[in-house]
Amino acid sequence: MARCTAPSNGHRTASGAAACPACSSRGRSYGGYSSPSYSPSSYSSGGSRPSGSGSSGGSSSTRPRWSKAGSSVAYNPTDVRTLTPVRANVERRASKPDLRDIFLCHAWDDRKGVAKELHDLLESLGVSVWFSEKDVLLGSNLLREIDKGLVKSRIGIVLVTPSFLNRIAGEGVADKELSALLATDLLVPIVHDTTYDDLRDASPLLGSRSGLDTAEDPIKNIAAKLAELVAL
């Protein structure tokens, strides 16, 4: 009988599940725990469509309910499962005035690299972004930045890089404080040049949150998914 590789490889990503000889035919799983398929109510009546550019891990692609017909942005079932509760909060906060679409939380060292790249991609798609280069004072506390940014934005994305992990370790992020932020279903981690295993080592709570990964989906595609997620 094939043995599950979750203990060593994890199944947080599509490629991890697909590479597992025991689980590749049983659907998606995370950290060794099998996940049921997502409720059909989260998908549009159009059903599934062929995989293509932007489909993480090469798995089949499905359109979520907030993605308009004719959209070229491709999602896999894990993307939809991850982003659906965040979308629900976007819709609940739609009536609040003067909110930015997205708060981009990142390490200071990434401000002119991948964080700037993601910021520029989002703005090119018509997304308004709360960004440290424009809106946050140098040296601000990480958790306070997230808290303030979420108050003034529809959702928050956390760009998880090696620099971000170093910052978490240096500030000693408290599980209690981070737990309160994660309970809002407003944060989406985006892992870049690191892994979810490294994130879990630095912050088990943030690492337990499903997100997106530039190792599986180019940052341009991730920006397109986020733009659709906050469109009203």
C-alpha positions as CSV (number, residue, x, y, z in Angstrom):
1,M,0.0,0.0,0.0
2,A,1.3,3.5,-0.9
3,R,2.4,5.6,2.1
4,C,1.3,9.2,2.6
5,T,4.2,11.7,2.2
6,A,2.5,14.4,4.2
7,P,4.8,14.2,7.2
8,S,7.8,15.1,5.0
9,N,6.4,16.9,2.1
10,G,3.1,18.4,3.4
11,H,-0.1,18.7,1.3
12,R,-0.7,22.4,1.6
13,T,-0.1,22.9,-2.1
14,A,-1.5,21.3,-5.2
15,S,1.9,19.9,-6.2
16,G,2.4,18.3,-2.7
17,A,-0.9,16.4,-2.9
18,A,-0.3,15.4,-6.5
19,A,3.2,14.0,-5.7
20,C,1.9,11.8,-2.9
21,P,1.3,8.2,-4.0
22,A,-1.3,7.6,-1.3
23,C,-3.3,10.9,-1.6
24,S,-3.0,12.0,-5.2
25,S,-6.2,10.1,-6.1
26,R,-8.1,11.1,-2.9
27,G,-8.4,14.8,-3.3
28,R,-6.5,17.6,-1.5
29,S,-5.1,17.4,2.0
30,Y,-3.2,19.7,4.4
31,G,-0.5,18.8,6.8
32,G,-1.6,15.1,6.5
33,Y,-5.3,15.8,7.1
34,S,-7.7,15.1,4.2
35,S,-9.9,18.1,3.1
36,P,-13.3,17.4,1.6
37,S,-14.2,19.0,-1.7
38,Y,-15.6,22.5,-1.4
39,S,-19.3,23.2,-1.4
40,P,-20.8,23.6,-4.9
41,S,-22.4,26.9,-3.7
42,S,-18.9,28.5,-3.8
43,Y,-18.7,28.0,-7.6
44,S,-20.5,29.7,-10.4
45,S,-23.2,27.9,-12.2
46,G,-20.9,27.6,-15.1
47,G,-19.0,24.8,-13.4
48,S,-15.5,23.8,-14.1
49,R,-13.3,24.9,-17.0
50,P,-10.1,23.6,-18.3
51,S,-6.8,24.3,-16.5
52,G,-4.6,27.0,-18.0
53,S,-2.3,29.9,-17.2
54,G,-2.5,30.6,-13.5
55,S,-3.8,27.2,-12.4
56,S,-1.7,26.3,-9.3
57,G,0.1,22.9,-9.3
58,G,-1.4,21.9,-12.7
59,S,-4.7,20.8,-11.1
60,S,-8.1,21.4,-12.8
61,S,-9.5,24.9,-12.7
62,T,-12.9,26.1,-11.4
63,R,-14.4,29.6,-11.4
64,P,-15.4,30.9,-8.0
65,R,-18.7,32.7,-7.7
66,W,-17.1,36.2,-7.6
67,S,-15.2,35.7,-10.9
68,K,-17.2,37.1,-13.7
69,A,-18.0,35.0,-16.8
70,G,-15.4,35.5,-19.5
71,S,-12.6,36.0,-16.9
72,S,-9.2,34.5,-18.0
73,V,-8.1,34.1,-14.3
74,A,-7.8,30.4,-13.4
75,Y,-8.4,28.9,-9.9
76,N,-8.0,25.5,-8.5
77,P,-10.3,24.2,-5.8
78,T,-7.8,25.0,-3.0
79,D,-7.7,28.6,-4.2
80,V,-11.4,28.8,-4.0
81,R,-11.5,27.2,-0.6
82,T,-8.8,29.6,0.7
83,L,-10.3,32.8,-0.7
84,T,-14.1,32.2,-0.2
85,P,-14.2,33.3,3.5
86,V,-12.1,36.4,2.6
87,R,-14.5,37.3,-0.2
88,A,-17.4,37.0,2.3
89,N,-15.7,39.7,4.4
90,V,-15.1,41.9,1.4
91,E,-18.9,41.8,0.7
92,R,-19.7,42.5,4.3
93,R,-17.5,45.5,4.4
94,A,-18.7,46.9,1.0
95,S,-20.8,49.6,2.6
96,K,-17.9,51.0,4.7
97,P,-16.7,54.3,3.2
98,D,-13.1,55.3,2.2
99,L,-11.6,51.8,2.4
100,R,-8.6,50.8,0.4
101,D,-9.1,47.5,-1.4
102,I,-6.0,45.8,0.0
103,F,-3.5,46.3,2.8
104,L,-0.1,44.9,1.8
105,C,1.9,43.8,4.8
106,H,5.5,43.0,4.1
107,A,9.0,43.3,5.6
108,W,10.8,46.6,5.2
109,D,13.6,44.9,3.3
110,D,11.2,43.9,0.6
111,R,9.7,47.3,0.0
112,K,11.7,48.0,-3.2
113,G,11.7,44.3,-4.4
114,V,8.8,41.8,-4.5
115,A,6.5,44.0,-2.4
116,K,6.8,46.9,-4.8
117,E,6.3,44.5,-7.8
118,L,3.1,43.1,-6.3
119,H,1.9,46.6,-5.4
120,D,2.5,47.9,-8.9
121,L,0.7,44.8,-10.4
122,L,-2.3,45.4,-8.2
123,E,-2.5,49.1,-9.0
124,S,-2.2,48.4,-12.7
125,L,-5.4,46.3,-12.3
126,G,-7.3,49.1,-10.6
127,V,-6.8,47.9,-7.0
128,S,-6.2,50.6,-4.3
129,V,-3.4,49.4,-2.0
130,W,-2.4,50.4,1.5
131,F,1.4,50.2,1.1
132,S,4.2,51.0,3.6
133,E,6.1,53.2,1.2
134,K,3.2,55.5,1.1
135,D,1.2,54.9,4.3
136,V,3.3,53.4,7.1
137,L,6.0,55.0,9.2
138,L,9.4,53.4,9.3
139,G,10.0,51.3,12.4
140,S,6.3,50.8,13.1
141,N,5.4,47.6,15.1
142,L,4.4,44.8,12.7
143,L,1.2,43.8,14.5
144,R,0.1,47.5,14.8
145,E,0.7,47.9,11.1
146,I,-1.5,44.9,10.3
147,D,-4.2,46.1,12.7
148,K,-4.3,49.7,11.3
149,G,-4.1,48.5,7.7
150,L,-7.0,46.1,8.1
151,V,-9.2,48.8,9.7
152,K,-8.6,51.0,6.6
153,S,-8.7,48.2,4.0
154,R,-11.2,45.6,2.8
155,I,-8.6,42.8,3.2
156,G,-5.0,42.3,4.1
157,I,-2.3,40.3,2.3
158,V,0.8,39.2,4.2
159,L,3.9,38.8,1.9
160,V,5.9,36.0,3.6
161,T,9.5,36.1,2.5
162,P,12.8,35.3,4.3
163,S,13.0,38.9,5.4
164,F,9.4,38.8,6.8
165,L,10.2,35.6,8.8
166,N,13.3,37.2,10.3
167,R,11.2,40.2,11.3
168,I,8.6,38.0,13.0
169,A,11.4,36.2,14.9
170,G,12.9,39.5,16.0
171,E,9.7,41.0,17.2
172,G,8.4,37.9,19.0
173,V,4.9,38.0,17.6
174,A,2.5,37.0,20.3
175,D,0.2,34.1,19.5
176,K,-2.7,35.8,21.3
177,E,-2.4,39.0,19.3
178,L,-2.0,37.2,16.0
179,S,-4.9,34.9,16.7
180,A,-7.2,37.8,17.1
181,L,-6.2,39.1,13.7
182,L,-6.5,35.8,12.0
183,A,-9.9,35.2,13.4
184,T,-11.2,38.0,11.2
185,D,-10.7,36.1,8.0
186,L,-9.2,39.2,6.4
187,L,-5.6,38.0,6.0
188,V,-4.2,36.1,3.0
189,P,-0.6,34.9,3.3
190,I,1.4,34.9,0.1
191,V,4.6,32.9,0.3
192,H,7.6,33.9,-1.8
193,D,11.1,32.5,-1.8
194,T,10.3,30.4,1.3
195,T,8.0,27.6,2.4
196,Y,5.0,27.1,4.6
197,D,7.1,24.8,6.8
198,D,9.4,27.8,7.4
199,L,6.4,30.0,8.1
200,R,5.0,27.5,10.6
201,D,8.3,27.4,12.4
202,A,8.2,31.2,12.8
203,S,4.5,31.6,13.4
204,P,2.4,28.4,13.8
205,L,-0.8,30.4,13.7
206,L,-0.1,32.3,10.5
207,G,1.4,29.1,9.0
208,S,-1.9,27.4,9.7
209,R,-3.7,29.8,7.4
210,S,-4.1,28.6,3.8
211,G,-2.8,31.1,1.2
212,L,-1.1,31.5,-2.1
213,D,2.4,30.6,-3.2
214,T,4.5,32.2,-5.9
215,A,6.4,28.9,-6.4
216,E,3.2,27.4,-7.8
217,D,1.6,30.5,-9.3
218,P,3.4,33.5,-10.9
219,I,3.0,36.7,-9.0
220,K,1.2,38.2,-12.0
221,N,-1.5,35.6,-11.7
222,I,-1.7,36.0,-7.9
223,A,-2.3,39.7,-8.4
224,A,-5.1,39.0,-10.9
225,K,-6.8,36.7,-8.4
226,L,-6.6,39.3,-5.7
227,A,-8.0,42.0,-8.0
228,E,-11.0,39.8,-8.7
229,L,-11.4,39.0,-5.0
230,V,-11.9,42.6,-4.0
231,A,-13.9,43.7,-7.0
232,L,-17.4,44.8,-6.1
